[in-house]
């Protein structure tokens, strides 16, 4: 029996090195994760479609990387 939070349908986003989208049984939305610093940052995309989720994930990745460059927390 699997956990409600075990990821499935895991996919790397091309052109974005540490960015991945995935689904979990506990949610109808895609989730994203990216490696920042020394840990994974996880967030719901609040998107049910894969194309929408990828677009959201790319935007979020760019925001995080910009904040990292500008040294924001």
PENOR-V773133 format. One line per field, one symbol per residue. phi: phi as a letter, one per 30 degrees, with the letter a starting at -180 (. if undefined). Layout:
# PENOR-V773133
phi->???
This chain:
# PENOR-V773133
phi->.dddcddbhdbdcdibeccbcacbddbdcdcbbbcbibbdccaddhbdcdddddddddddedddddddddicc
